[in-house]
Amino acid sequence: MEMKVIFMIITVNGEKKEVAEVLNIKDLLDLLEVDADTVVVERNRDIYSSGEYSDVRLQANDEVEIVRFMGGG
């Protein structure tokens, strides 16, 4: 039996992306090659800590903002 992968559209930092329907925030960061320890993620105006990334499943039409920590002085 052949498995079908279902895709959905989400918006990441203002850009529409087609991703697998079964992604959570951690999966998305891995897909984008983003280190989860160096960012804060907001989904639909809710901010999540890195400990929650595996528990938060993305849904079609979600708006995700990935904000990187910046050092400086």
C-alpha positions as CSV (number, residue, x, y, z in Angstrom):
1,M,0.0,0.0,0.0
2,E,1.3,3.4,-1.0
3,M,1.3,6.1,1.7
4,K,0.2,9.6,0.6
5,V,1.7,12.6,2.2
6,I,-0.8,15.4,2.6
7,F,0.5,18.9,2.4
8,M,-0.7,22.2,3.8
9,I,0.2,25.9,3.4
10,I,1.5,27.9,6.3
11,T,3.1,31.3,6.4
12,V,6.6,31.5,7.9
13,N,8.1,35.0,8.5
14,G,5.6,36.4,5.9
15,E,6.4,33.8,3.2
16,K,3.9,31.0,2.2
17,K,5.4,27.5,2.5
18,E,4.0,24.1,1.6
19,V,4.8,21.6,4.3
20,A,3.7,18.1,5.4
21,E,0.5,18.1,7.4
22,V,2.0,16.3,10.3
23,L,4.7,18.8,11.3
24,N,5.1,20.3,14.7
25,I,7.2,23.4,15.5
26,K,10.4,21.3,16.1
27,D,9.9,19.5,12.8
28,L,9.6,22.8,11.0
29,L,12.7,24.2,12.6
30,D,14.6,21.0,11.6
31,L,13.3,21.3,8.0
32,L,14.5,24.9,7.8
33,E,17.8,24.0,9.5
34,V,17.2,26.4,12.4
35,D,18.7,25.7,15.8
36,A,15.8,25.6,18.2
37,D,18.0,26.9,21.0
38,T,18.7,30.2,19.2
39,V,15.1,31.3,18.3
40,V,11.7,32.2,19.7
41,V,8.7,30.9,17.8
42,E,5.3,32.6,17.6
43,R,2.4,30.8,16.1
44,N,-0.8,32.7,15.5
45,R,0.3,35.4,18.0
46,D,1.1,32.8,20.7
47,I,4.7,32.5,21.8
48,Y,6.1,29.1,22.6
49,S,9.2,28.1,24.6
50,S,11.6,25.5,23.1
51,G,10.3,22.9,25.5
52,E,6.9,23.1,23.8
53,Y,8.1,22.9,20.2
54,S,7.5,19.1,19.9
55,D,4.0,19.4,21.4
56,V,2.7,22.1,19.1
57,R,1.3,20.7,15.9
58,L,1.0,23.1,13.0
59,Q,-2.2,23.5,11.1
60,A,-3.1,24.8,7.7
61,N,-3.0,28.6,7.4
62,D,-1.0,29.0,10.6
63,E,1.2,32.1,10.7
64,V,4.6,31.4,12.2
65,E,7.2,33.9,13.1
66,I,10.8,32.7,13.9
67,V,12.8,35.3,15.6
68,R,16.6,34.7,16.1
69,F,18.5,35.9,19.2
70,M,21.0,38.6,18.3
71,G,24.0,39.4,20.4
72,G,25.7,42.8,20.5
73,G,26.4,45.7,22.6
